[in-house]
Amino acid sequence: IESVENFIFYKENFRQIAYHLWYVYTIIGIYLITPFIRNIFAKQGKKPQLHFILIWLIIIILNADIFNFSELIKSVFKFFGFTCYFIAGYYLSNMKRFISKKIKIILWILVGFLILFTAVATYLITVENNGLDEEFFKYMSPNIILMSLLIFILISDINIKNGMYLKTREAVNKDSYGIFLSHVLVLWVLEK
């Protein structure tokens, strides 16, 4: 395992050129394993998907940062986490039509509570550490995962037919990847 870590992390192979490109590497990995995921879940139905998501949540609660894992194992944890977002999105997109308006109200209240919890917890831990601590803002923190999944459920079936909104959305969709790739250049210039 150490030789694999040396190859990936210390020889500058696959090293990120800019900090935001982790997303590109992750998306490429997810695209590469999608056929395998499709084969596993297409034939098995909903139950294995739910089991997979529950295992994901357990692994997230274990949190690879707490343990003294190697960089390779931490990277596998991260990749597994993002792959599970992908699977959870598929699972939830098929489930959302069964959610009543009452449950949606409860989910919006829960989202509000999670936002408040994240803000208060970040404030408290920041005061305690005498510096900004973004632990509760990490993509794989349980509060962010739950908030992301709830918001996905709540807004994915909204159908807006406003013409100006649709044109704006189409323009942003067309240019968003380019904006994502180049926004760091703008930030670098503004930091100087």
C-alpha positions in Angstrom: 0.0 0.0 0.0 2.8 2.4 0.8 4.2 2.1 -2.7 0.8 2.9 -4.2 0.6 6.0 -1.9 4.1 7.1 -3.0 3.0 6.7 -6.6 -0.2 8.7 -6.2 0.7 11.3 -3.6 4.4 11.8 -3.5 5.6 11.5 -7.1 3.3 14.4 -8.1 1.3 12.0 -10.2 -2.4 13.0 -10.2 -1.6 16.0 -8.0 -4.1 18.7 -8.2 -2.9 21.7 -10.1 -5.4 24.0 -8.5 -7.3 23.3 -5.3 -10.8 23.4 -7.0 -10.0 20.7 -9.5 -10.7 17.9 -6.9 -14.2 18.1 -8.4 -13.0 17.2 -11.9 -11.0 14.2 -10.7 -14.0 13.0 -8.7 -16.4 13.4 -11.6 -14.1 11.5 -13.9 -13.9 8.7 -11.3 -17.6 8.6 -10.9 -18.2 8.4 -14.6 -15.7 5.6 -14.8 -17.5 3.5 -12.2 -21.0 4.4 -13.3 -21.4 1.3 -15.5 -20.5 -0.9 -12.5 -22.9 0.9 -10.2 -25.6 0.6 -12.8 -25.1 -3.1 -13.1 -25.2 -3.6 -9.4 -28.3 -1.5 -8.7 -30.3 -2.0 -11.9 -30.9 -5.6 -11.2 -31.2 -5.5 -7.5 -34.0 -2.9 -6.9 -34.3 -0.3 -4.2 -33.2 -2.3 -1.1 -29.5 -2.5 -2.0 -29.4 1.2 -2.8 -30.8 2.0 0.6 -28.3 -0.4 2.3 -25.5 1.3 0.3 -26.7 4.7 1.5 -27.0 3.6 5.1 -23.4 2.1 5.0 -22.3 5.5 3.6 -23.8 7.3 6.5 -22.2 5.0 9.0 -18.8 5.5 7.3 -19.3 9.3 7.4 -20.2 9.1 11.1 -16.9 7.2 11.6 -15.2 10.0 9.8 -11.8 9.1 8.3 -10.2 12.3 9.8 -10.7 11.1 13.4 -8.6 7.9 12.8 -5.0 7.8 11.8 -5.6 6.4 8.4 -3.1 6.8 5.5 -3.7 9.4 2.8 -4.7 6.6 0.4 -7.5 5.4 2.8 -8.7 8.9 3.4 -8.9 9.5 -0.4 -10.9 6.3 -0.8 -13.3 7.5 2.0 -13.7 10.8 0.2 -14.3 9.2 -3.2 -16.8 6.7 -1.7 -18.6 9.6 -0.1 -19.0 11.5 -3.3 -20.0 8.4 -5.1 -22.7 7.9 -2.5 -24.1 11.4 -3.2 -24.5 10.2 -6.8 -26.3 7.1 -5.7 -28.4 8.9 -3.1 -29.5 11.4 -5.8 -30.7 8.5 -8.0 -32.5 6.8 -5.1 -34.2 10.0 -3.9 -35.2 11.2 -7.4 -37.4 8.1 -7.6 -38.7 8.5 -4.1 -39.6 12.2 -4.0 -43.1 11.8 -5.6 -44.3 9.9 -2.6 -43.7 12.8 -0.2 -46.8 14.7 1.0 -47.0 18.5 1.5 -47.0 18.0 5.3 -43.8 16.0 5.2 -42.3 18.7 2.9 -43.1 21.4 5.5 -41.4 19.2 8.2 -38.4 18.8 5.9 -38.1 22.6 5.3 -38.2 23.1 9.1 -35.4 20.5 9.5 -33.4 22.2 6.8 -33.8 25.5 8.7 -32.7 23.8 11.9 -29.6 22.3 10.2 -28.7 25.7 8.8 -29.0 27.2 12.3 -27.1 24.2 13.9 -24.3 24.6 11.3 -24.0 28.4 12.0 -24.1 28.0 15.8 -21.8 25.0 15.9 -19.3 26.8 13.7 -19.4 29.9 15.8 -18.9 28.0 19.1 -16.0 25.9 17.8 -14.5 29.0 16.2 -14.6 30.9 19.5 -13.2 27.9 21.3 -10.3 27.5 18.9 -9.7 31.3 18.5 -9.9 31.0 14.7 -12.3 29.9 12.0 -13.0 26.2 12.1 -14.9 24.9 9.1 -15.5 21.4 10.4 -19.3 21.7 10.1 -19.0 23.0 6.5 -17.2 20.0 5.1 -18.9 18.2 2.2 -18.8 14.9 4.2 -20.0 16.3 7.6 -23.3 14.6 8.6 -25.2 17.9 8.8 -24.1 19.0 5.3 -25.0 15.6 3.9 -28.4 15.6 5.5 -29.1 19.2 4.4 -28.0 18.4 0.9 -30.3 15.4 0.6 -33.2 17.2 2.1 -32.8 20.3 -0.2 -32.5 17.9 -3.2 -35.8 16.2 -2.2 -37.5 19.6 -1.7 -36.4 21.5 -4.8 -35.9 18.8 -7.4 -39.6 18.6 -8.4 -40.1 22.4 -8.6 -41.2 23.3 -12.1 -40.7 27.0 -12.8 -42.1 28.2 -16.2 -41.1 31.9 -16.1 -39.5 32.7 -19.5 -36.8 35.0 -18.1 -35.8 32.5 -15.5 -35.6 29.7 -18.1 -33.3 31.8 -20.4 -31.1 32.8 -17.5 -30.9 29.2 -16.3 -30.0 28.0 -19.8 -27.2 30.6 -20.1 -25.8 29.7 -16.7 -26.0 26.0 -17.4 -24.2 26.5 -20.7 -21.3 28.4 -19.1 -21.2 27.0 -15.6 -18.4 24.6 -16.2 -16.2 27.3 -17.7 -17.1 29.6 -14.9 -16.2 26.9 -12.4 -12.8 26.2 -14.0 -11.9 29.9 -14.3 -13.3 31.4 -11.0 -10.0 30.6 -9.2 -8.2 32.9 -11.6 -10.5 35.7 -10.6 -10.0 34.9 -6.9 -6.2 34.9 -7.3 -6.4 38.4 -9.0 -8.6 39.8 -6.3 -6.4 38.4 -3.5 -3.4 40.4 -4.9 
